[in-house]
Amino acid sequence: MIDDPIVEEIGRFCKEYAAKYGNNLQRIVEALREKERLSDRVRLNPGPEAVGGNKGRAAVILGGKNGCSKLNNNIY
């Protein structure tokens, strides 16, 4: 595998961000939703909701081999 400083930086950020919330996916999602709520940016239509709600969507986005796959997924 080729060493890529950008991928390494993103992996480092992901680990630090997850650790900030105790590697708890529910806390991370809540923090992101609060940040979005407080933002003055225009929120575009995110599209149709997944069947059964958003369960699992954040886990897919945050999953990976750079440390974020160790998140606590006890949100179900």
Buried (B, 14 or more C-beta within 10 A) or exposed (E): EEEEEEBEEBBEEBBEBBEEBEBBBBBBBEBEEEEEEEEEEEEEEEEEEEEEEEEBEBBEEBBEEBBBEEBBBEBE
